[in-house]
Amino acid sequence: MNRHERGLEFKVGAFVFVGLLMLAALVVQFGRLGEGFKSYYPITVRFTDASGLLKGSNVLLAGARIGHVSGGPRLVREGHGVAVPLRIYDYVKIPKASKFEVGSSGLLGDRFVSVTLPPGQPKEFLPKGAEVEGARQTGMDDLTREGGALAIDMRKAVQNIDETVVRLNDQALSETNLENLKASVEHLNAATGALAESSKKLDGVLAKADSTMSSANKAADDLQRVMTDARKTAQAATQVFREASEGKGLLGTLIGDKVLADNLRALVYNLRKHGVLFYRDSALKPDTTGGEQAKPVRRGGERP
């Protein structure tokens, strides 16, 4: 073997050795082998349903891996549900109010434990070996389970609809009921026609009633005006009588002054007997001395 062949073998060997070292680094970095060199602390989470969660499943915090599931779910002695042990990196501190949920990578993806931090600045953190309550996010299997229950309910609803349709065809839509319905519609049409005729007659009656009401309103207005005039006349008469009783006005003077009343009576008598052109005082004068009335004196000093 010459020197050239030995140099080529050395180069190939060095290249293979470097490749193996890089492969080992990748296995340690991205595989489970590197986890043996890290320190953890345990946390136990209780779930009501941890279906699909297996040993070695990831524990994610805001999408970052902070640990893994150290064992499969096991039944708890007290209460319902299962307990899932977790191993969290020693340098990761989880606040006490954090939420642990069983999540899924897509509809058909693997299950994992998702940790959601509480709002605000955390003050207390979970100690090693703590036990917390967890929840479960809705995944494809949950939707499938709910879809199966929904399909059963829908099947029952369809059966009820079928029974209702059969009962409707046999009873409500029988020939007898259809004939009765047809007769009822014909009667309804006749009643509608009669109602239309009655409505026309009622329109005429309402028109006459409107004219009657208009006349009544006009008569009421006229009566109101008459009553107003009568009220004013009565008020004026009341005022005249009041003034006459108090001795005021012409009527009061005539009632209170007897001489004026007699003179007025004589004036009226003379006007009626002789007129205005041939007026003369021929009326009887009252005797102020208490005797009989003096007779009128004719021309020449004779008495009648």
C-alpha angles and dihedrals in degrees: 000000000000129000094261093059092048091054092051093051091050092053092049091049093050091049092051091047092052090048092052091050092052091047091051091050091052092049091051093045101045103020133074091258093081093056091072089070094055129083122235141182123215128244126178119212124194117216129182088216125013098169113160094018108125137182110281095027114147127258109215131195113193087336096310121114111244100164145323143251107274096196144008122272115281129193118258121230096225124047128352131305136039137285119233119196117219132193113211126192110263093234094054115090116198119202117237096242093055120127122234115203135173104238135182133221097235124318096306100023129117121281122250140169114257120201118204117194120224120246120265132027111320117233102178130041134200113268124225113284094019121160118217137172120252138192137211130241120220112262138173094278090051090050089048091051092048090045090055091052090046091051090053091051091048091051090053091048091051091050091052090049091051091051091048092050092049091049090047092051093046099043117014096037098041120133092254093052091046091053090049090049091050092050090048091053091050091050089048091053091050091048090049091053092049090048090052091052090048089050091055091051090045090054090058092047090049091050090052090045090052092052090046091050090049091052090046090050091050091048089048090052091049090048089049091053091047090050090050092051091046090050090051091047091049090049090051092048090048089052092050093049091047092052091045091052089050092048094250127133131014095301091050090049092050091049095045102037109062094183093054090047091052091048091050090049091050091048091053091047093051093047092051093047103040106014127224099292097047095034117156135158105256099139121116114264119222116249106239091189093067098256130109121300116274115245118238115269118236126214113284093036095279123137121219 
